[in-house]
Amino acid sequence: MKPTLFSLENIKLPPKGEIKLEHILHRKNGNEPFLEHDQEKYFNFEKNRVQDKYTLTDHLWVYLQNYAKKHKAAGNGFGFGLVTEDDIARTLSARYYKDGSEILVYQGKKKNPRRLTPRECARLMGYPDDFIIPVSDTRAYKQFGNSVIVPLFYTIAEAIKPIII
């Protein structure tokens, strides 16, 4: 094998675990930026919370819990990923639009968890808030689930640039 001038080991990444979900979730402390292009599609500024449509229905939440129990009893790892703002996200996939089970945001003991909003998915993948999401939620979930992580891709491209120019 021919030696190469590039190595992924030379890429500087943030320390593992440093970036938490709190950095991408909608801010409920009054600091959520109002994005003209989103209006209140994802976040209700009057109530200072994510729109209710992203909270799982009772039926879906019970189904996901039972599904996880069934697979755990069978020795499988299938289930859902329940996260808080202090956690690191699991992998976002293009199937997120189906039930959101990979990454469900904990909302308290007496409330069902919720899916990430498309804006939060965009943030998770490194897109800036000025990135306009012109498609439906379903399309956005598929697109962000199939996306590369923008800052990582940029960092690798910058590292390769001197070698190829």
C-alpha positions in Angstrom: 0.0 0.0 0.0 1.3 3.4 -1.0 1.8 5.9 1.9 -0.4 9.0 2.0 0.2 12.5 3.4 -3.3 12.5 5.0 -4.4 10.9 8.2 -7.7 11.2 10.1 -5.6 11.1 13.3 -4.4 14.6 12.4 -8.0 16.0 12.5 -8.7 18.0 15.6 -12.1 17.2 17.1 -13.8 18.5 20.2 -13.1 16.3 23.2 -15.6 13.4 23.4 -18.6 14.2 25.4 -18.1 18.0 25.3 -21.0 18.8 23.0 -24.3 17.9 24.6 -27.9 18.0 23.3 -28.5 21.3 25.2 -26.5 22.9 22.4 -29.0 21.9 19.8 -32.4 21.7 21.6 -34.8 24.6 21.5 -34.1 26.9 24.4 -37.0 27.1 26.9 -35.4 29.8 29.0 -36.5 32.7 26.7 -33.3 32.6 24.6 -34.6 30.7 21.6 -33.8 32.8 18.5 -36.8 33.8 16.5 -36.1 32.6 12.9 -38.1 34.5 10.4 -38.0 31.6 8.0 -39.3 29.1 10.7 -41.9 31.5 12.2 -43.4 29.3 14.9 -43.4 26.1 12.9 -41.3 24.2 15.5 -41.4 26.4 18.6 -44.2 28.2 20.4 -42.7 31.5 21.6 -45.9 32.5 23.5 -45.7 29.3 25.6 -41.9 29.1 25.4 -41.9 25.4 24.4 -41.7 23.1 21.4 -44.9 22.7 19.5 -47.2 20.0 20.9 -47.2 18.0 17.6 -43.7 16.7 18.4 -44.8 15.1 21.7 -45.5 11.4 21.2 -49.1 10.3 21.5 -50.0 8.0 24.4 -50.6 5.2 22.0 -47.2 5.5 20.3 -45.3 5.9 23.6 -47.0 2.7 25.0 -46.2 0.9 21.8 -42.5 1.9 21.9 -42.2 0.9 25.6 -43.7 -2.5 24.9 -41.6 -3.0 21.8 -38.5 -2.3 23.8 -39.5 -4.7 26.6 -40.3 -7.5 24.1 -36.9 -7.2 22.4 -35.0 -6.9 25.7 -36.6 -10.1 26.9 -35.5 -11.8 23.6 -32.0 -10.5 24.1 -32.1 -8.0 21.3 -31.0 -4.4 21.5 -34.0 -2.9 19.8 -35.8 -0.1 21.5 -35.8 3.7 21.9 -33.2 6.2 22.9 -34.5 8.5 25.7 -32.2 11.5 26.2 -32.0 14.7 28.2 -30.2 17.9 27.4 -27.2 16.6 29.3 -26.8 13.6 27.0 -25.0 13.0 23.7 -27.4 12.2 20.8 -27.6 8.8 19.3 -27.2 8.6 15.5 -29.9 10.3 13.5 -31.2 8.2 10.6 -33.4 8.8 7.6 -36.1 6.7 9.2 -36.5 9.2 12.1 -39.7 10.5 10.5 -41.4 7.1 11.3 -41.5 7.3 15.1 -38.5 9.2 16.2 -37.5 6.3 18.5 -33.7 6.7 18.0 -33.7 10.1 19.8 -36.6 10.9 22.1 -36.3 13.9 24.3 -37.4 13.4 28.0 -39.9 16.0 29.1 -40.5 15.0 32.7 -42.2 12.1 34.6 -45.8 13.0 33.7 -45.3 13.9 30.1 -44.6 11.7 27.1 -41.2 12.3 25.4 -41.0 14.1 22.1 -39.2 13.8 18.8 -36.5 16.3 17.8 -37.9 19.1 15.6 -36.5 19.4 12.1 -34.7 22.6 13.3 -33.0 20.5 16.1 -32.1 17.8 13.6 -30.5 20.5 11.4 -28.5 21.8 14.4 -27.5 18.3 15.3 -26.0 17.8 11.9 -24.2 21.2 12.1 -26.4 23.3 9.9 -26.6 27.0 11.1 -29.9 28.5 12.1 -30.0 30.6 8.9 -30.3 27.4 6.9 -33.9 27.4 5.5 -35.8 24.1 5.8 -38.2 24.5 2.8 -39.7 21.0 3.0 -42.2 19.0 5.1 -41.1 17.5 8.4 -41.0 14.1 6.8 -38.7 15.2 4.0 -36.5 17.2 6.5 -36.1 14.1 8.7 -35.1 12.0 5.7 -32.7 14.6 4.4 -31.0 15.3 7.8 -30.8 11.6 8.5 -29.0 11.1 5.2 -26.7 14.1 5.7 -23.1 14.4 6.6 -22.2 16.3 9.7 -21.3 19.7 8.1 -18.6 20.9 10.5 -16.8 17.5 10.4 -17.0 17.4 6.6 -15.6 21.0 6.4 -12.8 20.1 8.8 -11.8 17.1 6.8 -12.0 19.1 3.5 -9.7 21.8 5.0 -7.2 19.1 6.1 -7.1 17.5 2.6 -7.0 20.8 0.7 -3.2 21.4 1.0 -2.5 17.9 -0.2 -4.7 18.1 -3.4 -3.9 21.7 -4.4 
